[in-house]
Amino acid sequence: MFKHLFKLIWNKKKQNFLLMSEMLVSFLVIFAVFTLMVYYYNNYKKPIGLDYENLWVVDYNNTYNTKSTDSLNIFYENLRQTIKALPQVKEISFCSSNVPFSNNQWTGSVNYKNAKPDADFYVAEDSYRDALNIKLLEGRWFNKGDAVAKTHPVVINNELKEKLFGTEEAVGKLVGEGDSKNTLRVIGVIQGIKAKGDYSPAKAAIYKRTDTGSFHGLAKIMIKVTPDADAAFEGRLYKTLANYMKTSNVEIEHSSNMLKSKNLFNIVPMIVTLIVACFLIINVALGLFGVLWYNINKRRGEIGLRRAIGASGQAVSSQLVFESLILATLSLIVGTFFAIQFPLLNVFDLQAGVYIVAMILSVIFIYLLVFLCSLYPGRQAAAIYPAVALHEE
């Protein structure tokens, strides 16, 4: 049977070539869509790494213009105590501008032996971990004793640890910072934070402790508030900040809202790709349906003759469906050859499993699409009466 079907397909190779080309293009587009979907789903199901609920981020510019580091520290320490005195404030932490879910980023390289991966750099206080409720995997977080450490202490996340040390112990290791001669000592490892939203992976990150001169460059305050903090308290907090930093532009953002905006921005490429894919799938489905319908009308004599010599309607319908599935198989063989190059060449630095799962889903989708599009024309062919078809011939 299959030999006969291949012969029929080969005899109409010019007509079938365009149909196979449409299936091939559809497979590649669907493969891209499923790759994005699998990639986003894998990222989404991983823990975000922090507690963003009831976390507010204050953006300000440095208004206390002074070259005296001591005066600057006193100014912001007084501000810290003023904010912590508010009843709805649980924790406060001054930090660098690249807070989670923001558009700011500070990237550099970290060196250890032959490894030199890129990582996001953060400047954090001792209270940073409590404000975000970060999970500690190894070692410890910063404390006041680190202020007199001979080697600058740092905390890294699990992603950077794997790139630098693999399965080795990270705590106590000395690493380098970019091309500088600065030496940093790892004192702890934390769970990675998905700083760019739910659909983005946790990137390699390194956290440096603030020092006496850090307030010259800090521009964000993270404030952990109680669940009952409402708009009235937000207004009170804003007035407190504005009165203390009279010439500063103060803006308060909620981390939950920042996360929603970041997630929406991240899924835009997938939405655009889905729209394009939907239009293409509709065109392919209509084209496949139309071609099969046209073939039935062209082959009424052949179908009538098959029915006249004893072929059942089910056999005629199955023949047309199998012809379509064989055409799809030939297209998928070519498409799979191109798709398999992505995990082999490590394109876009994604895990091979993402491509493999997307490939399997794409193959199933194309087979299902072809089967559904050929099912109704096959039934129409099975309904042709032999006497009517032969009489028309």
MARVEX-945353 format. One record per residue (C-alpha): x, y, z; residue in three letters. Coordinates in nm, 4 decimals. Example, Ala and Ser with C-alpha at 12.3 -4.5 7.8 and 13.67 -1.06 7.14 Angstrom:
2
> u:v:w:residu
> 1.2300:-0.4500:0.7800:ALA
> 1.3670:-0.1060:0.7140:SER
END
This chain:
393
> u:v:w:residu
> 0.0000:0.0000:0.0000:MET
> 0.2712:0.2458:0.0960:PHE
> 0.4619:0.1655:-0.2237:LYS
> 0.1523:0.2513:-0.4222:HIS
> 0.1046:0.5760:-0.2284:LEU
> 0.4657:0.6800:-0.2862:PHE
> 0.4194:0.6119:-0.6561:LYS
> 0.1095:0.8324:-0.6680:LEU
> 0.2937:1.1096:-0.4830:ILE
> 0.5936:1.0849:-0.7139:TRP
> 0.3757:1.1035:-1.0257:ASN
> 0.2374:1.4354:-0.8954:LYS
> 0.5651:1.5669:-0.7520:LYS
> 0.5261:1.9119:-0.9084:LYS
> 0.1846:1.9592:-0.7483:GLN
> 0.3010:1.8206:-0.4154:ASN
> 0.6238:2.0232:-0.3977:PHE
> 0.4469:2.3500:-0.3131:LEU
> 0.2353:2.1768:-0.0506:LEU
> 0.5422:2.0204:0.1067:MET
> 0.7164:2.3594:0.1067:SER
> 0.4232:2.5126:0.2958:GLU
> 0.4385:2.2340:0.5526:MET
> 0.8142:2.2820:0.5898:LEU
> 0.7829:2.6567:0.6507:VAL
> 0.4957:2.5948:0.8907:SER
> 0.7047:2.3453:1.0861:PHE
> 0.9950:2.5891:1.1199:LEU
> 0.7671:2.8704:1.2380:VAL
> 0.5842:2.6417:1.4809:ILE
> 0.9227:2.5182:1.6032:PHE
> 1.0227:2.8777:1.6820:ALA
> 0.6932:2.9375:1.8640:VAL
> 0.7168:2.6212:2.0722:PHE
> 1.0815:2.6955:2.1517:THR
> 0.9798:3.0306:2.2989:LEU
> 0.6878:2.8764:2.4850:MET
> 0.8956:2.5936:2.6326:VAL
> 1.1730:2.8391:2.7242:TYR
> 0.9300:3.0751:2.8982:TYR
> 0.7505:2.7885:3.0726:TYR
> 1.0768:2.6424:3.2054:ASN
> 1.1714:2.9843:3.3419:ASN
> 0.8257:3.0483:3.4842:TYR
> 0.8092:2.7263:3.6868:LYS
> 1.1387:2.8022:3.8616:LYS
> 1.1209:3.0010:4.1894:PRO
> 1.1612:3.3745:4.1507:ILE
> 1.4097:3.3857:4.4388:GLY
> 1.2690:3.6765:4.6407:LEU
> 0.9574:3.7974:4.8183:ASP
> 0.8326:4.0916:4.6114:TYR
> 0.4969:4.1271:4.7829:GLU
> 0.4720:4.4391:5.0007:ASN
> 0.8108:4.5557:4.8740:LEU
> 0.8324:4.9203:4.7716:TRP
> 1.1172:5.0794:4.5813:VAL
> 1.2013:5.4470:4.6326:VAL
> 1.3873:5.6197:4.3509:ASP
> 1.5685:5.9404:4.4395:TYR
> 1.8665:6.1466:4.3265:ASN
> 2.1518:6.2388:4.5554:ASN
> 2.0529:6.5805:4.6844:THR
> 2.2951:6.6183:4.9728:TYR
> 2.5888:6.7681:4.7878:ASN
> 2.8921:6.7314:5.0041:THR
> 3.2386:6.5881:4.9644:LYS
> 3.2430:6.4792:5.3267:SER
> 3.1721:6.1073:5.3426:THR
> 3.0985:6.1249:5.7147:ASP
> 2.8374:6.3968:5.6676:SER
> 2.6763:6.2004:5.3857:LEU
> 2.6592:5.8847:5.5955:ASN
> 2.5043:6.0727:5.8869:ILE
> 2.2468:6.2304:5.6518:PHE
> 2.1254:5.8978:5.5158:TYR
> 2.1502:5.7153:5.8478:GLU
> 1.9134:5.9745:5.9937:ASN
> 1.6822:5.9162:5.6978:LEU
> 1.6987:5.5426:5.7632:ARG
> 1.5973:5.5848:6.1261:GLN
> 1.3159:5.8216:6.0300:THR
> 1.1704:5.5696:5.7837:ILE
> 1.2130:5.2724:6.0198:LYS
> 1.0237:5.4631:6.2877:ALA
> 0.7083:5.4471:6.0735:LEU
> 0.4794:5.1705:6.2074:PRO
> 0.4183:4.9954:5.8730:GLN
> 0.7885:4.9625:5.7841:VAL
> 0.9446:4.6202:5.8525:LYS
> 1.2844:4.6627:5.6849:GLU
> 1.4756:4.9195:5.4807:ILE
> 1.7817:4.8812:5.2631:SER
> 1.9763:5.1282:5.0516:PHE
> 2.1074:4.9691:4.7325:CYS
> 2.2350:5.0290:4.3817:SER
> 1.9945:5.1373:4.1097:SER
> 1.9686:4.7922:3.9472:ASN
> 1.7009:4.6603:4.1808:VAL
> 1.4976:4.3551:4.0716:PRO
> 1.2471:4.4222:3.7894:PHE
> 1.4063:4.7565:3.7002:SER
> 1.5513:4.8549:3.3631:ASN
> 1.8941:4.9252:3.5105:ASN
> 2.1780:4.6778:3.4760:GLN
> 2.5428:4.6689:3.5828:TRP
> 2.7344:4.3907:3.4120:THR
> 3.0972:4.2880:3.4390:GLY
> 3.3148:3.9793:3.4371:SER
> 3.4293:3.7646:3.7290:VAL
> 3.7555:3.5703:3.7072:ASN
> 3.8552:3.2392:3.8591:TYR
> 4.1365:3.0399:3.7008:LYS
> 4.0381:2.9952:3.3345:ASN
> 3.6731:3.0882:3.3868:ALA
> 3.5669:3.4454:3.3112:LYS
> 3.1854:3.4587:3.2937:PRO
> 2.9818:3.7773:3.2815:ASP
> 2.7677:3.8566:3.5841:ALA
> 2.5341:4.1255:3.7126:ASP
> 2.6950:4.3309:3.9906:PHE
> 2.4884:4.4591:4.2827:TYR
> 2.5752:4.6802:4.5800:VAL
> 2.3852:4.5687:4.8883:ALA
> 2.3650:4.6417:5.2597:GLU
> 2.3452:4.3967:5.5463:ASP
> 1.9657:4.4399:5.5479:SER
> 1.9322:4.3618:5.1751:TYR
> 1.8700:3.9920:5.2284:ARG
> 1.5982:4.0487:5.4906:ASP
> 1.4226:4.3052:5.2740:ALA
> 1.3991:4.0604:4.9833:LEU
> 1.3772:3.7412:5.1910:ASN
> 1.6542:3.5760:4.9876:ILE
> 1.7275:3.2078:5.0411:LYS
> 2.0849:3.1358:5.1509:LEU
> 2.2310:2.8125:5.0120:LEU
> 2.5886:2.8193:5.1444:GLU
> 2.7916:3.0297:5.3847:GLY
> 2.6424:3.3525:5.5161:ARG
> 2.5256:3.7005:5.4230:TRP
> 2.7075:4.0235:5.5048:PHE
> 2.7398:4.1492:5.8624:ASN
> 2.9097:4.4414:6.0396:LYS
> 3.2313:4.2445:6.0850:GLY
> 3.2896:4.2545:5.7079:ASP
> 3.3611:4.6279:5.7307:ALA
> 3.7143:4.5560:5.8564:VAL
> 3.7846:4.2545:5.6339:ALA
> 4.1183:4.2698:5.4511:LYS
> 3.9687:4.1170:5.1349:THR
> 3.6399:4.2600:5.0105:HIS
> 3.3650:4.0047:5.0854:PRO
> 3.1080:3.9150:4.8193:VAL
> 2.8062:3.6893:4.7906:VAL
> 2.7306:3.5127:4.4631:ILE
> 2.4240:3.3310:4.3385:ASN
> 2.4069:2.9648:4.2454:ASN
> 2.4243:3.0382:3.8701:GLU
> 2.7580:3.2163:3.9028:LEU
> 2.8882:2.9465:4.1345:LYS
> 2.8265:2.6780:3.8697:GLU
> 3.0056:2.8830:3.6035:LYS
> 3.3070:2.9562:3.8249:LEU
> 3.3488:2.6490:4.0434:PHE
> 3.1201:2.3798:3.9052:GLY
> 3.0596:2.1312:4.1846:THR
> 3.3424:2.2664:4.4028:GLU
> 3.2858:2.4494:4.7302:GLU
> 3.2496:2.8226:4.6687:ALA
> 3.2758:2.9706:5.0183:VAL
> 3.6262:3.0967:5.0911:GLY
> 3.7397:3.1093:4.7268:LYS
> 3.9112:3.4234:4.5906:LEU
> 3.7861:3.5656:4.2604:VAL
> 3.8860:3.8594:4.0440:GLY
> 3.6769:4.1504:3.9240:GLU
> 3.7067:4.2062:3.5489:GLY
> 4.0408:4.3419:3.4336:ASP
> 4.1131:4.5110:3.7636:SER
> 4.3459:4.3715:4.0282:LYS
> 4.0730:4.3696:4.2926:ASN
> 4.0463:4.0432:4.4813:THR
> 3.7123:3.9381:4.6251:LEU
> 3.6415:3.6637:4.8777:ARG
> 3.3216:3.4605:4.8442:VAL
> 3.1472:3.4309:5.1809:ILE
> 2.8100:3.2960:5.0712:GLY
> 2.5929:3.1557:4.7927:VAL
> 2.2271:3.2465:4.7492:ILE
> 1.9466:3.1178:4.5315:GLN
> 1.9336:3.2980:4.1973:GLY
> 1.6879:3.5860:4.1605:ILE
> 1.4915:3.6248:3.8377:LYS
> 1.5566:3.9981:3.8282:ALA
> 1.4075:4.0424:3.4806:LYS
> 1.0719:3.8831:3.5549:GLY
> 0.9018:3.5448:3.5753:ASP
> 0.9770:3.4507:3.2149:TYR
> 1.3495:3.5288:3.2247:SER
> 1.6132:3.3045:3.3816:PRO
> 1.8105:3.3945:3.6906:ALA
> 2.1365:3.5339:3.5576:LYS
> 2.4767:3.4994:3.7201:ALA
> 2.5063:3.7680:3.9882:ALA
> 2.7556:3.8919:4.2458:ILE
> 2.6748:4.1138:4.5454:TYR
> 2.9265:4.3558:4.6946:LYS
> 2.8800:4.5000:5.0419:ARG
> 2.8386:4.8750:5.0822:THR
> 3.1248:5.0680:5.2373:ASP
> 3.1608:5.4144:5.3892:THR
> 3.1663:5.5833:5.0477:GLY
> 2.8810:5.3933:4.8876:SER
> 2.6185:5.6612:4.9525:PHE
> 2.7825:5.8758:4.6852:HIS
> 2.6503:5.6320:4.4237:GLY
> 2.3382:5.4726:4.5712:LEU
> 2.0061:5.5862:4.4277:ALA
> 1.7417:5.3377:4.5462:LYS
> 1.5786:5.2443:4.8759:ILE
> 1.3927:4.9165:4.9167:MET
> 1.1314:4.9244:5.1904:ILE
> 0.9528:4.6143:5.3158:LYS
> 0.6138:4.7151:5.4510:VAL
> 0.3398:4.5329:5.6374:THR
> 0.0389:4.3946:5.4430:PRO
> -0.1875:4.6685:5.5839:ASP
> 0.0201:4.9487:5.4243:ALA
> -0.2265:5.1364:5.2039:ASP
> -0.2383:5.4445:4.9851:ALA
> -0.2668:5.6684:5.2905:ALA
> 0.0565:5.5325:5.4318:PHE
> 0.2228:5.5650:5.0914:GLU
> 0.1276:5.9323:5.0890:GLY
> 0.2682:5.9749:5.4389:ARG
> 0.5917:5.8018:5.3380:LEU
> 0.6221:6.0227:5.0318:TYR
> 0.5787:6.3392:5.2396:LYS
> 0.8391:6.2166:5.4868:THR
> 1.0913:6.1559:5.2077:LEU
> 1.0102:6.4792:5.0242:ALA
> 1.0440:6.6878:5.3401:ASN
> 1.3782:6.5303:5.4248:TYR
> 1.5181:6.5489:5.0699:MET
> 1.3630:6.8786:4.9712:LYS
> 1.5313:6.9190:4.6309:THR
> 1.5114:6.5545:4.5307:SER
> 1.2704:6.3957:4.2841:ASN
> 1.1184:6.1131:4.4863:VAL
> 0.9205:5.8325:4.3248:GLU
> 0.7715:5.5281:4.4963:ILE
> 0.7082:5.2084:4.2984:GLU
> 0.5625:4.8758:4.4031:HIS
> 0.7690:4.5703:4.3122:SER
> 0.4547:4.3752:4.2223:SER
> 0.3644:4.6388:3.9605:ASN
> 0.7223:4.6467:3.8340:MET
> 0.7081:4.2676:3.7919:LEU
> 0.3842:4.2863:3.5923:LYS
> 0.5344:4.5452:3.3578:SER
> 0.8493:4.3366:3.3141:LYS
> 0.6501:4.0211:3.2404:ASN
> 0.4386:4.1999:2.9828:LEU
> 0.7500:4.3334:2.8120:PHE
> 0.9089:3.9871:2.8055:ASN
> 0.6161:3.8071:2.6441:ILE
> 0.5746:4.0612:2.3610:VAL
> 0.8105:3.8647:2.1277:PRO
> 0.6094:3.5477:2.1880:MET
> 0.2787:3.7275:2.1232:ILE
> 0.4096:3.8698:1.7942:VAL
> 0.5433:3.5297:1.6898:THR
> 0.2127:3.3646:1.7813:LEU
> 0.0186:3.6119:1.5683:ILE
> 0.2445:3.5505:1.2684:VAL
> 0.2252:3.1748:1.3256:ALA
> -0.1547:3.1815:1.3468:CYS
> -0.1845:3.3600:1.0119:PHE
> 0.0590:3.1146:0.8551:LEU
> -0.1201:2.8118:1.0003:ILE
> -0.4553:2.9390:0.8737:ILE
> -0.3101:2.9907:0.5257:ASN
> -0.1505:2.6467:0.5248:VAL
> -0.4686:2.4831:0.6516:ALA
> -0.6784:2.6557:0.3862:LEU
> -0.4201:2.5724:0.1199:GLY
> -0.4039:2.2078:0.2232:LEU
> -0.7810:2.1832:0.2410:PHE
> -0.8180:2.3455:-0.1016:GLY
> -0.5523:2.1293:-0.2661:VAL
> -0.7111:1.8109:-0.1339:LEU
> -1.0525:1.9267:-0.2440:TRP
> -0.9148:2.0076:-0.5904:TYR
> -0.7441:1.6678:-0.6103:ASN
> -1.0699:1.4925:-0.5303:ILE
> -1.2449:1.6689:-0.8170:ASN
> -0.9536:1.5913:-1.0505:LYS
> -0.9472:1.2279:-0.9459:ARG
> -1.3186:1.1527:-0.9497:ARG
> -1.2679:0.9023:-1.2312:GLY
> -0.9874:0.7273:-1.0436:GLU
> -1.1902:0.7205:-0.7226:ILE
> -1.4977:0.5957:-0.9070:GLY
> -1.2968:0.3182:-1.0687:LEU
> -1.1533:0.2119:-0.7322:ARG
> -1.5015:0.2028:-0.5865:ARG
> -1.6302:0.0064:-0.8884:ALA
> -1.3719:-0.2692:-0.8472:ILE
> -1.4570:-0.3158:-0.4846:GLY
> -1.2745:-0.0507:-0.2781:ALA
> -1.4758:0.0625:0.0223:SER
> -1.5414:0.4244:0.1075:GLY
> -1.3242:0.3870:0.4169:GLN
> -1.0336:0.2645:0.2021:ALA
> -1.0638:0.5613:-0.0337:VAL
> -1.0810:0.8045:0.2570:SER
> -0.7811:0.6427:0.4265:SER
> -0.5796:0.6624:0.1046:GLN
> -0.6169:1.0415:0.0820:LEU
> -0.5394:1.0857:0.4522:VAL
> -0.2289:0.8671:0.4287:PHE
> -0.1114:1.0563:0.1188:GLU
> -0.1302:1.3806:0.3162:SER
> 0.0500:1.2299:0.6143:LEU
> 0.3285:1.0959:0.3909:ILE
> 0.3734:1.4408:0.2384:LEU
> 0.3892:1.5816:0.5909:ALA
> 0.6470:1.3184:0.6892:THR
> 0.8720:1.4078:0.3960:LEU
> 0.8496:1.7763:0.4909:SER
> 0.9169:1.7028:0.8573:LEU
> 1.2275:1.5007:0.7755:ILE
> 1.3770:1.8060:0.6071:VAL
> 1.2506:2.0401:0.8796:GLY
> 1.3851:1.8218:1.1589:THR
> 1.7267:1.8232:0.9940:PHE
> 1.7385:2.2027:1.0224:PHE
> 1.5830:2.2090:1.3697:ALA
> 1.8318:1.9589:1.5131:ILE
> 2.1139:2.2003:1.4297:GLN
> 1.9988:2.4383:1.7047:PHE
> 2.0839:2.2125:2.0013:PRO
> 2.3921:2.0738:1.8263:LEU
> 2.5357:2.4217:1.7652:LEU
> 2.4047:2.5604:2.0974:ASN
> 2.2277:2.8467:1.9213:VAL
> 2.1097:3.1292:2.1523:PHE
> 2.2757:2.9481:2.4450:ASP
> 1.9579:2.7550:2.5341:LEU
> 1.9448:2.4101:2.6884:GLN
> 1.9204:2.1253:2.4384:ALA
> 1.6096:1.9977:2.6155:GLY
> 1.4195:2.3141:2.5186:VAL
> 1.4804:2.2522:2.1488:TYR
> 1.4043:1.8804:2.1704:ILE
> 1.0705:1.9316:2.3463:VAL
> 0.9797:2.2095:2.1001:ALA
> 1.0709:1.9825:1.8096:MET
> 0.8499:1.6998:1.9367:ILE
> 0.5562:1.9354:1.9959:LEU
> 0.5999:2.0866:1.6479:SER
> 0.5978:1.7438:1.4796:VAL
> 0.2817:1.6433:1.6682:ILE
> 0.1156:1.9748:1.5805:PHE
> 0.1915:1.9445:1.2067:ILE
> 0.0667:1.5856:1.1938:TYR
> -0.2510:1.6846:1.3757:LEU
> -0.3044:1.9838:1.1440:LEU
> -0.2568:1.7740:0.8295:VAL
> -0.4807:1.4971:0.9618:PHE
> -0.7655:1.7353:1.0448:LEU
> -0.7365:1.9181:0.7106:CYS
> -0.7431:1.5914:0.5140:SER
> -1.0175:1.4221:0.7145:LEU
> -1.3179:1.6027:0.5642:TYR
> -1.1986:1.5883:0.1988:PRO
> -1.1329:1.2172:0.2558:GLY
> -1.4894:1.1683:0.3689:ARG
> -1.6135:1.3589:0.0656:GLN
> -1.4126:1.1270:-0.1572:ALA
> -1.5626:0.8243:0.0171:ALA
> -1.9120:0.9557:-0.0635:ALA
> -1.8548:0.9521:-0.4421:ILE
> -2.0748:0.6943:-0.6117:TYR
> -1.8965:0.4783:-0.8723:PRO
> -2.1721:0.5043:-1.1313:ALA
> -2.1862:0.8853:-1.1100:VAL
> -1.8068:0.9259:-1.1302:ALA
> -1.7730:0.6856:-1.4262:LEU
> -2.0699:0.8453:-1.6013:HIS
> -1.9023:1.1875:-1.5753:GLU
> -1.5860:1.0410:-1.7282:GLU
END
